[in-house]
Amino acid sequence: ERHREEGLSLLGERRTATGCWGLHDPLAAPLLEFWEQLLAPTARFVLVYRAPWSCIAALIRLRPEPFRARADYAVRLWCHHNRRLLDFHGRQPGRCLLVNGDEVRADQAAFVALLADRLPSDFDCADQGTVASSNELASLRHALGEHADAEPVLRAMLARVWPDCDELYVSLEQAAELPRRQAT
């Protein structure tokens, strides 16, 4: 509540700008309820998740220090934020699109078609530019160690040690409007 005025001020600035806008940060998931309260009931949310093994690898690669002392921290962080996405999607299914970020990168046309189908008619999806840059794709390949065939091994290891994490990923995939089509 203490940030309500600041949030309303930011919204006022954004409403004068053209086009859609949003938060492009997976760590913003805890703020969904805050923004939902401030935005008009016509607001739409695109909730993007990624496979836990690729997120965990990226977290450790980008900021290794906290994970050396607590190896479970990256897994718990992924679970916490993605549980929030899934819960929010469940409460607001008509206002949300839940999409697998890896599938968005793999099939941008399907993602744009989904946006065109689910967003208001005055939203122009045709001129939104590329969804993922080559740097993001290179980053994902780097996080997986350049080996896409490592995914099943990483998933099996993660499922054995943290079965709740794998169950959450399966729940995300089942609820998603754009799940990962490639077997993972």
C-alpha positions in Angstrom: 0.0 0.0 0.0 2.9 2.4 0.7 3.9 2.2 -3.0 0.5 2.7 -4.4 1.0 6.4 -5.2 4.3 5.8 -6.9 2.7 3.0 -8.9 -0.2 5.2 -10.0 2.3 7.9 -11.0 4.3 5.4 -13.1 1.0 4.2 -14.7 0.1 7.8 -15.6 3.4 8.2 -17.4 3.0 5.0 -19.3 -0.6 5.7 -20.4 0.7 8.7 -22.4 3.2 6.5 -24.2 2.1 4.5 -27.2 2.1 0.7 -27.5 2.0 -1.9 -24.9 4.3 -2.2 -22.0 5.2 -4.4 -19.1 7.8 -5.8 -16.8 10.4 -8.0 -18.4 11.8 -9.6 -15.3 11.0 -13.0 -14.0 11.6 -11.7 -10.5 8.6 -9.4 -10.9 6.2 -12.2 -10.3 5.5 -11.2 -6.7 4.4 -7.8 -8.0 1.6 -9.2 -10.2 -1.1 -8.6 -7.6 0.1 -5.1 -6.9 -0.1 -4.1 -10.6 -3.4 -6.0 -11.1 -5.0 -3.8 -8.4 -3.7 -0.6 -10.1 -4.5 -1.4 -13.7 -7.9 -1.2 -15.3 -9.8 -4.5 -15.5 -9.1 -4.5 -19.2 -5.3 -5.1 -18.6 -3.8 -8.3 -20.0 -0.9 -10.2 -18.7 1.6 -12.3 -20.7 3.2 -14.6 -18.2 6.4 -16.2 -19.5 8.1 -19.2 -17.8 11.1 -21.3 -18.9 12.2 -24.8 -18.0 13.8 -24.9 -14.6 17.1 -26.4 -15.7 17.8 -23.6 -18.2 16.8 -20.9 -15.7 18.8 -22.5 -12.9 21.9 -22.8 -15.1 21.5 -19.1 -16.2 21.1 -17.9 -12.6 24.2 -19.8 -11.5 26.2 -18.6 -14.5 25.2 -15.0 -14.0 25.5 -14.8 -10.2 27.4 -17.8 -8.8 28.2 -16.4 -5.3 24.8 -17.0 -3.5 24.5 -20.5 -4.9 27.9 -21.7 -3.7 26.7 -21.5 -0.1 23.1 -22.7 -0.8 23.0 -25.0 -3.8 19.2 -25.3 -3.4 18.6 -21.6 -3.6 18.3 -21.4 -7.4 15.7 -24.2 -7.5 13.7 -22.7 -4.7 13.8 -19.3 -6.4 12.5 -20.8 -9.7 9.8 -22.7 -7.8 8.7 -19.6 -5.8 8.4 -17.3 -8.8 6.8 -19.8 -11.1 4.3 -20.9 -8.5 3.2 -17.3 -8.3 2.8 -17.2 -12.1 0.7 -20.4 -12.1 -1.5 -19.2 -9.3 -2.1 -15.8 -10.9 -2.9 -17.4 -14.2 -5.4 -19.7 -12.4 -7.2 -16.7 -10.8 -7.2 -14.6 -14.0 -7.4 -17.0 -16.9 -9.3 -14.6 -19.1 -6.8 -11.9 -18.7 -3.6 -13.9 -18.9 -1.6 -15.8 -21.4 0.8 -18.3 -19.9 3.6 -19.2 -22.4 6.8 -21.2 -22.4 9.6 -18.8 -23.2 11.5 -21.5 -25.0 8.5 -22.1 -27.3 8.1 -18.3 -27.9 11.7 -18.3 -29.2 11.2 -21.4 -31.2 7.9 -20.4 -32.9 7.5 -16.7 -32.8 4.7 -16.9 -35.4 2.6 -19.0 -33.1 3.2 -16.6 -30.2 2.2 -13.6 -32.3 -0.9 -15.4 -33.6 -1.9 -16.2 -30.0 -1.4 -12.5 -29.0 -3.6 -11.5 -32.0 -6.3 -13.9 -30.9 -6.4 -13.0 -27.2 -5.5 -9.3 -27.1 -7.9 -6.4 -27.8 -8.6 -5.8 -31.4 -6.9 -2.4 -31.4 -3.5 -4.1 -30.5 -1.4 -4.5 -33.6 0.7 -7.7 -33.3 2.0 -7.5 -36.8 4.6 -4.8 -36.1 6.0 -5.9 -32.7 9.5 -6.9 -34.0 11.3 -10.0 -33.2 10.5 -11.7 -30.0 13.9 -12.9 -29.0 17.2 -11.6 -30.0 20.1 -13.7 -31.2 21.9 -12.8 -27.9 19.1 -14.3 -25.9 19.2 -17.5 -28.0 23.0 -17.7 -27.6 22.6 -17.2 -23.9 20.2 -20.1 -23.7 22.6 -22.3 -25.7 25.5 -21.3 -23.4 23.4 -22.0 -20.3 22.8 -25.5 -21.6 26.4 -26.0 -22.4 25.8 -26.0 -26.2 24.1 -29.4 -25.9 20.4 -29.5 -26.4 20.6 -33.3 -25.7 21.6 -32.4 -22.1 18.0 -31.3 -21.3 16.6 -34.8 -20.6 19.6 -35.6 -18.4 19.3 -32.3 -16.5 15.5 -32.7 -16.1 15.9 -36.3 -14.8 18.5 -35.2 -12.3 16.4 -32.3 -11.1 13.2 -34.4 -10.9 15.0 -37.0 -8.7 16.4 -34.4 -6.3 13.5 -31.9 -6.3 10.4 -33.7 -7.5 8.2 -30.7 -6.6 10.1 -28.6 -9.1 9.4 -31.1 -11.9 5.8 -31.3 -10.9 5.5 -27.5 -11.0 7.0 -27.5 -14.5 4.5 -30.1 -15.7 1.6 -28.0 -14.2 2.9 -25.0 -16.0 3.1 -26.9 -19.3 -0.5 -28.2 -18.8 -2.0 -24.8 -18.0 -0.1 -22.9 -20.7 -1.7 -21.5 -23.8 1.7 -22.0 -25.6 3.5 -24.9 -24.0 6.8 -26.4 -25.2 6.0 -28.5 -28.2 9.4 -30.2 -28.3 9.7 -33.1 -25.9 11.6 -32.0 -22.8 
